[in-house]
Structure formats: C-alpha cells, structure tokens
Amino acid sequence: EIQVATISVSSLERARVFYEDILGFEPDVFYEPTRWQSYKLDGTAGFGIIETPGLKRTETLDILNFRINGVEELWNRIKDRIQIDTPLETTPYGILKFVIKDPDGFRIGFVEKIEA
C-alpha cells in the first residue's frame, strides 16, 4: 500500500494557494528543512508537495487520481479557476472524472464511482 505520494512544486507558496485555497486540501505536517507540506486525506495513503526551486516540468502523462465524494460539486466550484486537462465526463468504466493541472503542470484527477 502507498504511504505518501509526494510531488515537486517550484513554489511552495503558489502551490499552497492552489491545493489549499482552490482545491480545499487540509494541511497536515509541514517540515521546514525540506520545504515539504503534507495534506490530510481520508484512508491510509497520504499526499504531499515539496518545493524544488528551478523545477521545469516537461509534458507527461503522469497523474495522481483522488477518489472523492462530490466530484461534480468540486468541478462546478473550481472549473473556472484552474487549468483543465480533461473536463468532467462519465468514463466507460463507470466513474465521473475530471483532470486538471497544478501550477507546475502536474496532472491531478478527481474521480467518483457512479452508483448503479
């Protein structure tokens, strides 16, 4: 099982605005020596960001998907404030999903299983 997935960001302050103020992630532990910020999640896995000055992300298909309740409500709240990779859609495998990009271009997906 995954303990914590951490992604690099070029500016911790800019990323905090995105993840906390726009997406609503709740901050957890902050470790100043490495400029690492973790976030509280339901379940056992964790998520964190770490500042990497000078980061230049190239275009990839890398993605972190977060399973949440209320994916449509989140989409409606943030869709005009973020860079969209894939708009809200119903997938052939029975989930509602959208994919956005963080300020450094990392792809973040939000998914919710459709009840049959």
C-alpha positions, 0 to 999 in steps of 0.5 A: 500500500502507498504511504505518501505520494509526494510531488515537486512544486517550484513554489511552495507558496503558489502551490499552497494557494492552489491545493489549499485555497482552490482545491480545499486540501487540509494541511497536515505536517509541514517540515521546514528543512525540506520545504515539504507540506503534507495534506490530510486525506481520508484512508491510509495513503497520504499526499504531499508537495515539496518545493524544488526551486528551478523545477521545469516540468516537461509534458507527461502523462503522469497523474495522481487520481483522488477518489472523492465524494462530490466530484461534480460539486468540486468541478462546478466550484473550481472549473473556472479557476484552474487549468483543465486537462480533461473536463468532467465526463462519465468514463466507460468504466463507470466513474465521473472524472475530471483532470486538471493541472497544478501550477507546475503542470502536474496532472491531478484527477478527481474521480467518483464511482457512479452508483448503479 
